[in-house]
Amino acid sequence: MKFLSAFFVAAGLGQLEAAVDMGGLKLDGLADGMKLPDLSGLTGGKGGVSKDGKGGFEGTLPFFVAPPSINSSVPIFSTDTWSVDFVCQQVEEPGSEEPTVTGFVVVNVKSPSEDFAFISAVENPVSFGDVSACDSLEEVSAGTDFTCVINDQDRSNAEDVVFINQTDVTGVGSDGAAVKFSDGSKFIFLEDQGTFLLTGLEGNDTLETVYGAPSSCAAYGFVYVDVPKGLGFSSTGAFEGEPKKKAGSDSGFFKDGGLPDLFKFGDFELPSFGLDGLGLGGGKGGDLKSAGPFTGILSYYLNSPSLNSTIPVFKSEFADIEFSCLEQTDGSDISVYAAYAVTLKGGKKGITVAKPGIINFDDSPPPVFAQPCDDFADVLTLAPGESITCFIGGRSTLATETEVFVSDADTEITVLFSNGLQIGTPDDGAHIARTGTMGNSNFTEFFGAKSSCATFGPLALNVPKGIPFEIFSDPPKGGKTVSAEKEDKDTPFKLEGLSDSVKLDFDLSGLSQTKGKGVQPKDVFQYHVSPPSLNTTSNIFSTDFASLDFACATGELEGDKVIGLYLLTINAPEKEDIEFLVDQTNSDEDPFGIEACEDVDSPDGDLKVVPAGTTLTCFIDIIDTEVTNTDVEADGLGEFGVQFSNGFHFTTADDGVPTALTGVPGTPVFAELFDIPSSCTGWGSIHFLEAKGVKLNLQGSESMAFP
C-alpha cells in the first residue's frame, strides 16, 4: 500500500477544522460541513446537493466537478447517508523537495441513523495523511462520521506528477474502484473512465474560463451508479458547456427521477429498457445516426474490410474514433497491427478539449499516421477546421500466424469538449481479434472477417442536445447459434429522427421478462449476486444457448480456499455448433477441473467452437480467500469479452467485476448488514450487444449446486 503524507488534508465534507498556511495562502475553518458556494457556473450544474430526491438512479452517470480551492472537496454524487467527493489536495510527495497537487476521491459517510457498512474493491489503495484508504469492509457505527480514499489518480507515469508551480494542465486517468453499501446502493468507477485535470496553485486560465474550474483541480468522466428509491440521491451532473449562466439557474442539475432526457435519442424516445438492451447495431441492423441528447453506453462490432484499411467506429463534428488494420514492418519482422486512433476536431467555430495523457506502446509503436496522444497538450484549443489525430491503443500479431488472437485494445481515453460532448473508452473495454496476413478460414466463415482484424466493445457517451453523431456496427451473421429468426415486431416509438438509410433491426422478443430480481437492461446492466449458500451458484444472465453464473464454493487451490468463480456455460443444439471469440485476464488456475475459457483447446486459438450436442463450461474470472479468513477479501477483477458468431456479445472493462469473499463462517457483517447468505458476493457491470432472435434473461435462472 502506498502512503502519501498530506501537507494538509481536507477529509471530505465536514471532517476537518483547521487553519492552514501554505506560503501565504490561508484557509480557515473548513469545518461546519465545508459549506461551499453556489458553483453552478463552475461545475456544470446547480450548486449544492438537493436532499429531497426520492426516485433513485440506475445507469451511466456523467459527471464534472471542480472544487472551489486547493485543499477542498466537492460531491460528485450523494445520498442522505453518504457522498462520493472529489478532493483537490496539496501534498508532500515522499522523496520530493517540492509539494505537489493531487486529486483523489473519497467515500464520506455522514452520521448514519443506524449501524452502516460498505464493501470496497480498490485497485491501488492510497492514504493521504489522516485519511486512510478504504479497506475492503468498513463498518460505521450509528451517529458517527467516516471518510476513506476510494479512488486515486493513476500514478504509473512519473510525468503525471503536478508540482505546485506548474502552470499548464495535466490530465490523469483515474484508478478503478467499486463500492457496495449496506443500504443496497452500489457504484463502479472503471479504470480510466474518469480523468483528473490538475495544475499548480496559481490555476490555469483555460481551465477556469472554459471549464469554470476556480482552483487547481477538476474531474470528469462516467461512473455506473445504482441507488434504490427513497435514499435521497443527487448529483451535480455533467459539464454543459462554457459557463454562461448565472448561479442558481435550473439548467444542469438533476436529482432523483430528474432525467427526462436521459433515454431520449434525437426525435424519438426509447422505452425504459434503454438503448443497449435493444441491441442497437445488433442483429441485421447496422450503423446508428442521430443527434443528442443522449447519455449511455453503445456497443458495436466491426470487421476490417482489408489489410491497410481504416474504418470509422464513431463520428461527429468534433471527434472521430477509427480502427485500422495494418501490415507493419519492424526490422525483419512483419506484423498485422490493429490500432485505434482518435481525431479531435475544431468544428465550424473552434473548440477546447480536455483529455488524459496516454502512453500505450506495450505491444507496438503508434501507426505511422497517428502521433501518440501524449504529444499534445492535455487541454488544447482547436481553431475552426483544425484537427489532430492521435493513437489510443492497439495490438499486433506476426504476419505468419494462422490462429486468431483476441486481446483488450488497451484503449483508455475520456475526452471532454467545451460544448459538453463527452466520449469515453474505458481501459480494456474494447477488444481486438486479429490473425496473420493469410487470414483464418473459421474467422471468415463464422464472423465475416474479410481480412485479418475485427474489434468489438462499448463506447460511453454524453451527447448534448443538437449535436449529431454516428456509431458504426456490423455484427457477424455467420453463426448458426439461433435456429430460426423471428419476424420483425412493431416498436412503440417513432423513428423519424434517424436517417432513412439506416436500418435498426430491433427484436423486442429478446427482452424477455425475468424472474425474481430480474430487470431489463439499460445502457449498462448492473447486477448483484450472492449465492444462497456455499457450493451453489447465482445467475447473472442467460440466453437459450449460454449463461453466466457466479459460483461460491470451498476447494483446494494452493490450500483450503473459498473460491468465487464466474462460469460461462454454452449449450450447443443437437445439430448446430456454437462459435465464439474470447478475451479474459490470464489465469493459471484450474479449479474443480474447470479451465479458463481462453485455455479451452482450439486449433484457432481464441476462436472456440462448441460441437453440436455438447456443453462447455469454463470460467472467465476467479477470486479466492483462505477458508479461515474472518475479514473480507475484495477485488475489482479483470476485463473480459465474449463475442458469438450470431452477433451477440457481452463485455466488461478493467475493474468491472467487483467481488468480495470471506471465510467460513467468516464475518457476521455479511449477513447482518448486507443480507449476504454465504461467503461470496459480487456486483458488476456488463455491456451487451444483443442480436436478432436472442432472448436475454437477466438474473432469471435458478441457483444450482456446484461443483
N, C-alpha and C positions, 0 to 999 in steps of 0.2 A: 504494500500500500504506500502511495506517495503522500507525504505531508508537506504542506506549504504553510509556513508560519505567516500569519497576517500582520501587516503593518498596522492595520486596524480592521476590525470585522464588523460588517453590518449583517447580522444574522437573521435575514428575513424580516418580515413585518413585525414590529413591536417586540424585538428581542434584546435591544441594546440601549443603555443610557450612557452617553459618552460625550466628551468634548475632545475632538481630535485635531491635533496640529500637524499639518503636512506642509512645511515650508511656507507658512503664512496663510494657507488655506485652512480655515477652521469651520467645522460643522458641529454645532452644539445641540445636545438634547434630541437625539434621533429616536427616543422612546415615544411613548404615547401613540403607539400604532404606526410610527413613522409616517404621519399624515402627509400625504402627497398632494401637490396642487393639481388642478384640473389640467390633464395633459392631452386633451382631445386633439389639439393641433400638433402634438408631438409624437403620439404613439399610434396614430391611425385610428383611434377610437375615442369615444367619450370618456373623460377622466373618471376615476373612481370605479368601484366594483359594486354593482347592484346586488342586494341580498334578498330581493323579493321574488326571484325567479323560482318556479317550482316544476318546470316542464321537463327537466333533464336534457341530456345531449348524448348522441351517439354518432360517431363518424369522424371524418377528417377535419381537424381544426387548424386553419392557417392562422398564424399569429405574427404580430410585430409589436415590440415593446422597447422603450428607451428610458432607463432610469433618469431622474432629474439631475443627478450629480454623481461624482465619484463617491464611492462608499455609501451607496443607497441601493434600493431594490424597488421593483415594480411587479405586480402579479401578472402572470401570463393567463391563468385561469384559476378558478377557486370555487369552493362551496362555503356553506356556513361554518364548516368544521375545519377545513384545511385549504391551503393555497399552494400553488406552484409558482415560485417567484424567480425572476432573473435578477442577479446581483452584479453590479459593476464595482470592482474592488481594486484598491491599490494594495499590493502585497510585496513582501521581501522574498525574492526567489533564493533558495539555498545556493550558495556559491556565487551569487551575483552581487556586484558592488552597487548596482542601481535598482531601485524598486521598479516593478512592472505593473501594468494594468491588465487585469484578467476579468473574464466573465464566467459565471457558473450559475447553476440552477439549484434551488433548494426546495424541499418539501417543508412546509410550515404548518404544524398542527396547532389550532387555536382554541385552547381550553375546552375540550370536548365535554359534553354533559355526562358522559359515561365512559368507562374504560374503552380505549380505542387502540387499534393496531394497524400496521401496514407491512406488507412484504415488498421488498425491493430487489430488483436484479440490476446491478450497476456494473457497467463494463470496466471502468477504471476508477475505483474508489479513491477520492481525494478529500483530505481535510484541510480547512482553512482556519488556522488558529483554534479558537474555542468551538468552532462548528465542525463536527466530525462528519465523516462520510456515512451515508445511510448503510446499515449493516444487516442486510437480508431481512430479519424480523425486528421491527421496532414496536415496543409497547408503550403507550402513553396513558397515564392514569387520568381519570376524570378531573377536570379543573386545572390541569397543568398545560404548559406550552412546550413545544418541542420543535427543533429545526435541525435538519441534516442536509448534506450536499448530495444531490441525486445525479447531477449531470455537469460535466466539466468540458471545457474546450479540448479538442484534440491536441495533444502535446507531442505527437510523434515527429514533428518537424520543428527544428530549432529556430528556423526563420520566422515562425509564427509568434515568437515571444515579442511582446509590445512593451517597450520601456516608456517611462513617464514623459520623456521629452520628445517622443515621436509625434510627427505632425500629419503624416498620411494615414490611411486606414488599412488595417489588415483584416481580411475575412478568414475566419477559422471555423471549420466544421465542428459540430458538437458530437460528443460521445453518445453511445446508445444507453438507454435506461428505461426501466419499466417499473410500475408500482401497482399493487392491488391493495385497496383499503378494505377494512372490515365493514364499512357501510355499503359495500357492493360496487364501489367505483373502481375504475382502473384506467391507466393510460400507458402509452408506449411512445417513446422517442426512438425511432430508428436511427442507427448511426448515420451521421452526416445529413439527416433530413432537416437539421437546423443549422443556422450559421450565426456566429457572433461577429459583429463589426466592432473593432477596437481601435482606439487611437490614444495619444498621450493626454496629459492633464489639461492642456490648452484646447482640446477639442479639434474639430476639423470643420471648415466652412461648408463643404459639400454635405457632410453628414448632418449638419444642423439645418442648413437652408433647404435641402432637397428632401431629407428623410425626417426632419424635425427632431433629431436627437440632440438634446441640450448639453450633454456631457461627453464622456469618453467611450460610451458603450451603447450598442443597440443589439437586438436579437430578432431574428425572423425565421420562419420555417413552417413545418407541418408537424402536428402531433395527433396520434389516434387517441380519442377520448371516449369513454363510456361512463356516464354518470346517470344513475336512476333518477326518476322524478322525485321531487319533494326535498332535495338536498340544497337548493339554492345555488345552482350552477350559474356562473357568469364568466365572461372573458372580454378583454379589450378588442379582440378580433384581429383582422388582417390590416395591413397597410392599404390605404385607399388612394394614395397619390400625394403629391407635394402639398404640405399644409397650406390651406387657403381659407378654411372655415373658422369661425370664432369658436372658442371653447364653449362647450355646453350644447352644441348642436346635436341633433339626434342621430346624425349620419355616422355610421361606422361602428356603433356599439351594439352588442346584442347580449341577450340573456336567455334563460330557458325558453325554448319554443319561439324565439325571435328571429328565425332564419327563413323567412318565406321564400327567399331566392336561392337557397342552398341547392335545391334539386331542380331549379329552373334551367332550361337549356335553350337559349335563343328564343324562338317564337312558340315553343311548345314546352309543356311542363310534364316531367316524368311523374309517375305514381311513386308512392313512398318507398318502394323497394329499390329504387336508385338505378344508376347507370350501369355500374359494373355487373350488378346482378342480372341485368337484362342481356349481358353479353354483347356490348357494343363492339363491332368489329368481328364478332364470333360467327359461327355457322357459315352461311354463304355470304354474309354481309362483308362489307369492306370498309373503305375509308369513311371517317366521320368529319363533316364540315359544318360548322355553325359559329355562333358568337356567344360571348358571355352575357349574363353572369353564369359562372359555373365554378363550383368547388368540389373536388373529389379526386378519385383515382380512376384512370382509364388504362386498361391493359391491351396489349397488342401482340401480334406475331407477324414476322416478315421474313421472307426468303430473298437473298440477293439474286438478281437476275443473271449475273455472270461474274467472273473474276474481273477485278479492276473496275468495279461499278460502285456507285454511291446512290442510296435511296433515302427518301425522307421518312422520318418517324413522326415528327411534329413540325408544324409550320404556323407562323403568324407574322404579322408585320414587324415584330420586334425580336423574334427568336426562331431559329430553325434547329432541330436536332436531327442529325443524319447518321446513317450506318453504312460503312464501307467494307467491301470485301476485296482485299488487295493481294497481289503476288509481290513479295518484297524480298530483296536480296540483302543479306547481312554477311559480308565476307564471302565464304564459299557456300554458305547455307542459303537455300531458297525456302521461303515460308509463305503460308497463307496467313494473312493478318487481317483480322476482323476488328474494326475500330469504330468508336463513337466520337463524334465531334459536335460542338455547338457553335452556331453563328449568332452573334449578338448584333442587332441592327438598330440604327438610329431612327428608322421610320421616316415619316414625312416632315416631322417637326423637331427631331432630335430628342434624345432621352438620356437619362442616367441609369446605370445598372450596378447593382452590388452583387458580389459573388465571393465564394471562398477561394483561397489559393489552393491549387490542385497539382500534385505531382504524382502521377500514376505511370511509372515506367518499369514496373516489376517484370513484365513479360516482354515488352518490345518498346523501342523508341516511338515517339509520335509519328504518324504518317507524314509524308513529305508535304502535304497540302495544309497541314494544321500545326501551328505552334502549340507548345504547352500553354494551358490556360494561366499558369503561374507567371508567364512572361508579361501579362497585362496587369494593370492596377486592379485592386480588388473593389474599388469604387471608381468607375470611369464614366465619362460623359461622351456620348457619340453624337456627332453632328448629323443633320438631316442627310439621309442617303449613305452615311458611313456605316461600315460593318467590320467586325473581326471574327475570325474563325479559330477555334482552339480545340485541342484534343482533351477528351474527358475520360477515356478508358478503352481498353482493347485487349485482345488475346491472340496468340499466334500458335501455329502448328506447322511442323515440317511439311513441305510440299509432297514428300513421298508417302505420307501417312495414308492409310486406307480406312482406318477406324474413324468413328465420329467422336469428337471430344466436346463435352459441354462444361462450361465454367461460368462463374459470375463474370459480368463485364467489367467489374471494378469501377463503374461509374459512380460518382459521388459529388453531385453538384446541386445546389439550390440557389436560384438566382431571383432577385427582386428588382423590378423596374420601378422607376419613379412614377409611373401611372398606375401602380398597384398590381400589375401582372406578376405572378409568382409561379415558378416551374421548378419541380424537384425530381431528381432521380436518386433514391436512397442508396446507400452503399450496398453493393452486391445484390441489388434488387432486380436488375436486368441480367439476362443470361445469353451467352453466345454459344451456338453449336457450329462447329467447323470441322472440316476434313481436308485431305490433300487436294492437289490440283486436279486429280483424275476423278474426284467425287466419290460417292458411295452409293451403290445401287438401291439399298433399302432407304437411305436418306432421301433419295429422289422419289422412289415409288410411294413411300408412306407419308412423307412430309412435304412433298412437292418441291424439294430443294433443286433448283435449276443449276446451281454451281456448288461452291464449297462452304457457304456460310448461311446461317439463319440466326435470328435473335427473337427473344420474347421477354416480356416483363411489364411492369407498371410505370405510369407517369403520374406524379402528383401535380395538380393544377389548381390555381386560384385565378380565374379569368374575370376581370371586371366587366361590367355591362358595356356592350357595344364593341368589344374587341373580337374580331373574327379569328378563328383558329381551325386547324385541321389536325387530326391524328390518323395515321395510316396503319392499316392492319389487313393481312390476307392470310388467315389461318389455314392450316393444311386440311385437305379433304380426302387424302389418300387412304386413310384407315377404314376398316370395316367394323369398328367397335360398335356402332349403332346399327341394328339390323334393319330398321325401317324409319325413314324420315316422315315427320308429320306435316300435314298441310299448314300453311301459314294461318295464323289467327288474327282477327281484328284487334287492334290495340286501342286502349281507351284514351289516347291523346293525339293531338294534331301534329302533323309533320311539316307544316308549312315553312318552318324555319330552316329546313335542310335543303341542300342543293338537290335539284331534280335528278342529277346524275348519280346521286348516292343511294345505294340500296342498303337499308338496315333490315336484316332478316331476323326479327325477334321471334322466338318461340316461347311464349309465356307459359307453356306447359312445363318448361324447365324450372319454373319457380313453384315447386310443389309445396303444399302446406306441410309443416313439420310437426313433430310430436314434442311434448314436454316444453322445454325451453327454446325450441326452435324458433328462429327469426329469419325473415327474408334478408338476403344480402343487400347491404347498401354499397356505398363506394368502396369500403373495405369491410370484410367480415371480421368482427372482433368476437372471439369465443372465450369461454371459461369452462374448464373441465376439471373435475375431481372424481376419480373412480370411487365407487361406493365402498370398496374395501381393498385390502391387499390382494394381489393376484387377480385383479379384474381390469377391465378396460372401460373407457368412456369415449363415446363417438364425437368427432369433430364435424365431419361431413361424409356424405356417401352419395354415390350415383348407382346406376344399375350394373356398373362394371368395376367400380373402385370405391374404396373407403379409406379414410384417415382416422385412426384411433389413437388414444393416449392410454398406455398401459402402466400400471403401478404394480411392481412385483418385487419379491425378495429373491436373491440368487447369488451365485458365486461369480465375482468379477474382480479378480485380484483381492479376494477377501469377501466376507459376507456383506452384501450391499442391499440397500433399497434402490431399485432401478426405475427410472422414468423413461419410457420408450415410446417414440412416435412411430406407429406402424402403418405402412401402406399395404393394403391388400387389394389385389387385382384378380378378378374372376373372369376368365375368358369364356365366351359362349362355346357351345359344343362344336360349332363349325366355323369359328372365326378366331384368328389370332388378334392380340392386342399389342400395339406398338407404342412405346413412349421414350422420350428423352428425359434424362435426369441429371441434376446437379445438386450436390449437397456438400456439407463440411466433411472433410475426410475423417474416417474413424477406423481404428484398428480393432475395435471390439467385435465380438461375435456372441452376444448374449442369447442364451437359450437356443443356441444353434441357428439364430436368425442373422442373415447377412445385412450389411448396409446395401441400400438399393444400388448404389454405384458399383458395388463389388459383385453384383449378380453376373454370372458368366455370360458373355455375349461376344461373338466374333466381330460385332460392330461397335465395341467399346461402350460408350454411354448411351447408345441406342439399344434398347432392350426389346425383346419380343417374348410375350407370354403365349405359348402354344394353345390352340383351341382346346377347350375342355379341361384346362388346368387352372390351378390357383397359385399365385405367387404372393408371399408375404415377406416383406423386407422392412428395414427401419430407415428413417430419414433423419432422425436426431435422437440423442441419448444424453442422459444425465444420471449421476449416481451419488449416493452418500452412504456413510457407514450405518449399519443397522443399529448401532449403539448411540448414534447422534441424537442428542436431545435439543439441539438448536436447529436452525434452518439453513439449508444449502440452496442458494438461488442463482440462476444464470439466465441471461437473455438468449443463449444458444446461438446457433449459426443460421445461415441462409439456406434455402432450398428452392428448387424449381422443378416441376414435372409437367411436361408438355406431351399430350396424347395426340396420336395421328388423326383423330377426328376433330381436332380444333380446340378441345377443352384443355385448359391448364390451370394450375394453381401454383402460386409463388409466395414467398415471404422474404424479407430482406434481413440483413445482419441485425441481430438483437430483436428479431420479430417474434420469437417463440419463448418468452419468459416462462420459466418453470421453477418450482420450489419443492424441495423434498425435506422430510425429517425422518428420524429413525423409527424404531418400533419399541415402545409405543410413541416415542418422540415427544414433541412439545404439545402440551394440552391446549395451547392457544389456537392451533388449527381448528379444533372442534368448537372451542368455547366462543371465539370471536368471529371466525370465518365460516363456520358450518362445513368445514372440510372433513369428510368422514374417515379418510385414510391418511397415508403418509405422503401423498403426492397431490399437487395441484398445478395447473398450467393456465395461462391466459395469453392470448396472442392475436396476431393479425394475419389474414390471408387475402391475397388478391386473386380473384377468379377471372378467367376469360371463358365464358360459357359458350357452348356450341349447340347448334340446332339439334333438337331431339334428345339432349342430355338433361335428365331430371336431376336437379341438385337438391339434396335433402340435408338441412343443416341441423346437426346435433339431434337427429331423429332416431338413430338406431339404438337398440337396447344394449346395455352393458353385457359383456361376455367374460367368462372365466379365462384367465391367462396365467401361465403359458398352457 
